[in-house]
Amino acid sequence: MIPANIQAWSKKGVEFIIESNAGEAAGFSDAQYQEAGASISSDRAEVFAKADIITQVQSFGANNINSEPDLKLLKPGQLVAGMMDPLGSPATAEVLAKTGATAIAMELVPRISRAQSMDVLSSMATLAGYKAVLMGASLSPRIMPMLMTAAGTLKPMRTFIMGVGVAGLQACATAKRLGGVVEAYDVRPAARDQIISVGAKPIELDLETESSEDKGGYAKAQGDDFIRRQQELMTAVIAEQDLVITTAAIPGAKSPILVTADMVKAMKPGSVIVDLAAERGGNCELTKLDETVVAHGVTIIGPDNLAASVPNHGSQMYGKNIETLLEHLLDEENNLTLDFEDEIVYETVVAHGGDVPHKRMREMLGYPAAEVSESIDLDADDDSATEQKEGGAS
């Protein structure tokens, strides 16, 4: 959360404890947080000891640095919210449940209209799509726009976006603004109009795609025959491109291979591939996570956590996502309750009361179906319940 988010809630009586230097890399100093009404602590354990709600960016399951020591600091009844890679590491929910804490995985926020402003995946994907174009353009031996000069006409860079979710559409829009010739492809039929809306040209392949989208608007995993046919048809398209940005990811599964080694070999020397699916194995067969590989004269980038390279605006967007979550969970007296009849709650809570209430997570863990009470006051059995109801959550 950035100071502006803190200030809004401090005025409502919610107390904030910020870990010292938490916002420094994003350009937000401890002094700015203090001016917004927060207190600063240099002791991470103190933050966990005093807080009713812990908000993090990469939390349990997604954070390989602090997860284990933080786990020992969690208390029963405490709520922690952050990105947890729940579908990629479902066992984390089981571990968190044993602490008695309640965990909200921000990646699971449903794509419904009233939850849009807490959709962290869209926030981070927007930044990743933008930054991917800049990275690719900076490594290309060509410039993006067409220029007509006294020394001759410079042809515009041809840019191809594979997968047009939020990241892909932002990549299309960014490349178009920079003057490139932009084409895009997505397995979902509904994406065609979206591609056109940002000024790109849709590439259509002769494939059966009626069952390619799930209820959340994400692409569904396809069979081997579909992938093989898709790769065959795509080879000729990719061979003409100067910059290829791949974004195709399946929640909780390995990313599909869209660009094979043979396809890379057929590309023009100097071409660049930016693989935004690198964290899930990559869409390009030659991608290596967090490395730049040169093969057959083609540069292949596999960035890790690309949104973190834009920390100021990344924090602004994520802070708003968390602020909106608090608006949903706290009532007018700042009492914290969970209504499991609400879609946002039952779709995001992965651990609560010593159990894993999330339906899909239970299935992944082999648990039987569970019943959860409609509304739960997190502090109902806590000795500090009266104190929190008077002074609000922290």
C-alpha positions in Angstrom: 0.0 0.0 0.0 1.2 3.5 -0.8 0.8 6.5 1.6 -2.3 7.7 -0.2 -4.0 4.3 0.6 -2.9 4.6 4.2 -4.2 8.1 4.6 -7.7 7.2 3.3 -8.0 4.4 5.9 -6.3 6.2 8.8 -9.0 8.8 8.7 -11.5 6.0 9.2 -9.8 4.9 12.4 -7.8 1.9 11.1 -4.2 1.8 12.5 -1.3 0.9 10.2 2.1 -0.5 11.0 4.5 -0.4 8.1 7.7 -2.4 8.0 10.6 0.1 7.8 11.7 0.8 4.2 8.9 -1.3 2.8 8.2 1.3 0.2 11.7 2.6 -0.4 12.3 0.7 -3.7 9.0 2.2 -5.1 9.9 5.7 -4.1 7.8 6.0 -0.9 9.8 6.9 2.2 9.0 6.0 5.8 8.4 9.7 6.5 5.7 9.8 3.9 4.0 6.8 5.5 4.2 8.5 8.9 2.7 11.7 7.5 -0.2 9.6 6.2 -0.8 8.4 9.7 1.1 5.1 9.9 3.6 4.0 12.5 6.9 2.5 11.4 8.6 -0.7 12.8 12.0 -2.0 12.0 11.1 -5.3 13.6 9.2 -7.6 11.2 8.1 -9.8 14.1 6.5 -6.8 15.8 4.4 -6.1 12.7 3.0 -9.6 12.8 2.5 -9.5 16.6 0.4 -6.3 16.5 -1.5 -6.6 13.3 -5.0 -8.1 12.8 -4.5 -8.0 9.1 -1.2 -8.6 7.3 -1.0 -7.4 3.7 1.9 -8.5 1.5 2.8 -8.5 -2.2 4.3 -11.9 -2.6 3.0 -13.9 0.3 3.1 -17.5 1.4 3.5 -19.9 -1.6 4.9 -17.1 -3.8 7.6 -15.7 -1.6 10.8 -17.9 -1.4 12.6 -15.5 0.9 10.3 -14.8 3.9 7.7 -17.5 3.8 9.2 -19.9 6.4 10.1 -17.3 9.0 6.8 -15.5 8.5 4.8 -18.7 9.0 6.1 -18.9 12.5 4.8 -15.4 13.2 1.2 -16.0 12.2 -1.5 -16.2 14.9 -4.9 -17.9 15.0 -7.6 -15.5 13.8 -5.1 -13.2 12.0 -5.9 -12.5 8.3 -3.1 -12.4 5.7 -3.7 -11.2 2.1 -1.3 -11.3 -0.8 -0.3 -13.2 -3.9 0.2 -16.8 -3.0 0.3 -18.7 -6.3 -2.6 -20.9 -4.9 -3.1 -23.0 -8.0 0.6 -23.6 -8.5 1.3 -24.5 -4.9 -2.0 -25.7 -3.3 -0.2 -27.4 -0.4 0.5 -23.9 1.0 -3.2 -23.5 1.9 -2.9 -26.7 4.0 0.1 -25.3 5.8 -1.5 -22.0 6.4 -4.7 -23.6 7.7 -2.7 -25.3 10.5 -1.7 -21.9 11.9 -5.4 -21.0 12.5 -4.9 -17.9 10.4 -7.2 -16.8 7.5 -5.5 -16.4 4.1 -6.7 -14.6 1.1 -5.0 -15.3 -2.2 -5.3 -12.2 -4.3 -4.8 -14.1 -7.6 -8.2 -15.7 -7.0 -10.3 -12.5 -7.1 -13.2 -13.4 -9.4 -13.5 -11.4 -12.7 -16.8 -9.8 -11.9 -17.6 -6.1 -12.2 -17.7 -5.3 -8.5 -14.3 -6.9 -8.0 -12.5 -5.2 -10.8 -10.6 -2.7 -8.6 -9.1 -5.6 -6.5 -8.1 -7.7 -9.5 -4.3 -7.9 -9.0 -3.7 -10.1 -11.9 -5.0 -7.5 -14.3 -3.0 -4.8 -12.5 0.3 -6.6 -12.8 -0.4 -7.9 -16.3 -1.0 -4.3 -17.5 2.5 -3.3 -16.4 4.0 -6.5 -17.7 2.5 -6.0 -21.2 3.7 -2.4 -21.4 7.2 -3.3 -20.2 7.6 -6.3 -22.5 7.3 -4.1 -25.5 10.0 -1.7 -24.2 12.3 -4.6 -23.4 11.9 -6.1 -26.8 12.3 -2.8 -28.6 15.4 -2.0 -26.7 17.1 -5.2 -27.8 16.0 -5.2 -31.4 18.4 -3.9 -34.1 15.4 -2.1 -35.6 13.4 0.9 -34.5 9.7 0.6 -33.9 8.1 3.3 -36.1 8.4 4.0 -39.8 10.6 7.0 -40.6 10.9 8.7 -43.9 14.3 10.4 -44.0 16.7 12.0 -46.4 18.7 8.7 -46.1 15.7 6.6 -47.1 12.6 5.1 -45.6 13.0 2.9 -42.5 10.3 0.2 -42.4 8.4 -0.1 -39.1 9.0 -3.0 -36.8 6.6 -5.9 -37.1 5.3 -6.9 -33.7 3.3 -10.0 -33.0 1.5 -10.7 -29.7 0.5 -14.2 -28.8 -2.3 -14.3 -26.2 -4.3 -11.2 -25.7 -5.5 -11.1 -22.2 -4.8 -8.0 -20.2 -1.0 -8.2 -20.7 -1.4 -9.0 -24.4 -3.8 -6.1 -25.1 -1.5 -3.7 -23.3 1.4 -4.9 -25.3 -0.6 -4.4 -28.5 -1.6 -0.9 -27.5 2.0 0.0 -26.4 3.6 -1.3 -29.7 0.9 0.6 -31.7 1.6 3.8 -29.9 5.3 3.4 -30.6 4.5 3.1 -34.3 4.9 -0.6 -35.0 2.9 -2.8 -37.3 1.1 -4.9 -34.7 -0.6 -8.3 -35.2 -2.0 -10.5 -32.5 -3.5 -14.0 -32.0 -5.5 -15.6 -29.2 -7.2 -19.0 -29.1 -10.4 -17.4 -27.7 -12.8 -16.2 -30.5 -14.0 -13.4 -28.3 -10.5 -11.8 -28.4 -10.9 -10.8 -32.1 -12.8 -7.6 -31.3 -10.5 -6.8 -28.4 -7.5 -7.0 -30.7 -9.1 -4.6 -33.2 -10.1 -2.2 -30.4 -6.4 -1.5 -29.6 -5.4 -0.9 -33.2 -3.9 -4.3 -33.9 -4.7 -6.8 -36.7 -6.1 -10.2 -35.6 -4.4 -13.3 -37.0 -7.0 -16.1 -37.5 -6.0 -19.7 -37.9 -8.1 -22.6 -39.1 -8.7 -24.2 -35.7 -11.7 -25.3 -33.7 -11.8 -22.9 -30.7 -15.3 -23.0 -29.3 -14.2 -24.6 -26.0 -11.1 -22.5 -25.6 -12.3 -20.2 -22.7 -13.4 -20.9 -19.1 -16.0 -19.0 -17.2 -13.5 -16.5 -15.8 -12.4 -15.5 -19.3 -9.1 -17.3 -19.1 -7.8 -19.6 -21.9 -8.3 -23.3 -21.1 -5.6 -25.9 -21.6 -5.9 -27.6 -25.1 -5.0 -31.1 -26.2 -1.7 -32.1 -27.9 -3.3 -32.4 -31.4 -4.7 -28.8 -31.1 -1.3 -27.5 -29.9 0.6 -29.3 -32.7 -1.8 -28.0 -35.4 -1.5 -24.5 -34.0 2.3 -24.6 -34.1 2.2 -25.7 -37.7 0.0 -22.8 -38.8 1.9 -20.3 -36.7 5.3 -21.0 -38.1 4.8 -18.9 -41.3 3.3 -16.0 -39.3 6.2 -15.9 -36.8 8.9 -16.1 -39.5 7.8 -12.6 -40.7 8.0 -10.9 -37.3 10.7 -8.7 -35.8 9.4 -8.8 -32.2 7.2 -11.6 -30.7 5.7 -11.3 -27.3 4.1 -14.4 -25.8 1.6 -14.2 -22.9 -0.4 -17.4 -23.0 -0.7 -18.8 -19.5 -3.1 -21.4 -18.0 -3.9 -20.8 -14.3 -2.3 -23.5 -12.2 -0.8 -25.3 -15.2 2.4 -25.3 -17.3 2.4 -22.7 -20.1 1.7 -24.2 -23.5 4.6 -24.3 -26.0 3.6 -22.0 -28.8 7.0 -21.3 -30.3 9.2 -24.4 -30.9 12.9 -24.5 -31.5 12.3 -25.1 -35.2 10.0 -22.0 -35.3 12.8 -19.9 -33.7 15.2 -21.2 -36.3 12.9 -20.0 -39.1 12.8 -16.4 -37.7 14.8 -13.5 -39.1 18.2 -12.9 -37.6 18.0 -10.1 -35.0 14.4 -10.9 -34.1 13.4 -10.8 -30.4 11.0 -12.9 -28.3 9.8 -11.7 -24.9 8.2 -14.6 -23.1 5.9 -13.4 -20.4 4.9 -16.9 -19.6 8.4 -17.8 -18.5 7.4 -18.2 -14.8 5.3 -21.2 -15.8 7.8 -22.8 -18.1 7.5 -20.4 -21.0 5.6 -20.3 -24.4 8.9 -20.7 -26.2 10.7 -24.0 -26.1 14.1 -22.2 -25.7 13.0 -19.8 -22.9 15.0 -19.8 -19.7 13.5 -18.1 -16.7 15.2 -14.8 -15.8 17.8 -15.2 -18.6 18.4 -13.9 -22.0 19.2 -16.6 -24.6 20.5 -16.1 -28.1 19.6 -19.0 -30.5 19.8 -19.0 -34.3 20.4 -15.2 -34.2 17.2 -14.7 -32.2 17.2 -13.1 -28.7 14.8 -14.8 -26.3 14.0 -13.1 -23.0 12.3 -14.9 -20.1 11.6 -12.1 -17.5 10.7 -13.0 -13.9 8.1 -10.8 -12.1 8.3 -8.1 -14.8 5.8 -5.8 -12.9 8.4 -5.4 -10.2 10.5 -3.5 -12.7 7.9 -0.7 -12.5 7.7 -0.5 -8.7 6.1 2.9 -8.3 3.1 2.4 -10.5 3.0 -1.3 -9.5 2.6 -0.3 -5.9 0.0 2.3 -6.8 -2.1 -0.3 -8.5 -1.6 -3.0 -6.0 -2.2 -0.6 -3.1 -5.5 0.3 -4.6 -6.4 -3.4 -5.0 -5.7 -4.0 -1.3 -7.5 -0.8 -0.3 -10.6 -2.0 -2.2 -10.3 -5.4 -0.5 -10.4 -3.7 2.9 -13.5 -1.7 1.9 -15.1 -5.1 1.2 -14.1 -6.8 4.4 -14.5 -4.0 7.0 -17.8 -2.6 8.0 -18.5 1.0 9.0 -17.2 0.4 12.5 -14.1 -1.3 11.0 -15.1 -4.7 12.3 -13.7 -7.6 10.2 -16.1 -10.3 9.1 -16.2 -12.8 6.3 -19.4 -13.6 4.5 -19.0 -16.9 2.7 -22.2 -16.3 0.8 -20.3 -13.5 -1.0 -18.6 -14.7 -4.2 -15.5 -12.5 -3.6 -15.0 -14.1 -0.2 -15.6 -17.8 -1.1 -13.5 -17.5 -4.2 -10.4 -16.0 -2.5 -10.2 -17.4 1.0 -7.9 -20.5 0.9 -7.4 -21.1 4.6 -9.7 -20.3 7.6 -10.4 -21.7 11.0 -7.9 -24.5 10.6 -9.4 -25.7 7.3 -9.2 -25.1 3.6 -12.7 -23.8 2.6 -11.9 -23.0 -1.1 -13.7 -25.6 -3.3 -11.1 -25.9 -6.0 -8.2 -26.0 -3.5 -10.0 -28.8 -1.6 -10.3 -30.8 -4.8 -6.6 -30.3 -5.6 -5.7 -31.4 -2.1 -8.1 -34.4 -2.2 -10.3 -33.0 0.6 -14.0 -33.8 0.8 -16.5 -31.0 0.2 -16.9 -28.6 3.0 -19.6 -26.5 4.5 -18.8 -23.0 5.8 -21.1 -20.8 7.9 -22.6 -17.9 6.0 -21.0 -15.1 8.1 -18.0 -15.4 10.4 -16.7 -12.7 12.8 -13.0 -13.4 12.8 -12.7 -12.1 16.4 -15.8 -13.7 17.9 -13.8 -16.0 20.1 -10.9 -13.7 20.7 -10.4 -11.9 24.1 -9.4 -8.8 22.2 -12.7 -8.7 20.3 -14.2 -5.9 22.4 -11.1 -3.9 22.0 -11.0 -4.3 18.3 -14.7 -3.4 17.8 -14.0 -0.2 19.7 -10.8 0.8 18.1 -11.0 -0.8 14.7 -8.7 -3.3 12.9 -5.0 -2.7 12.4 
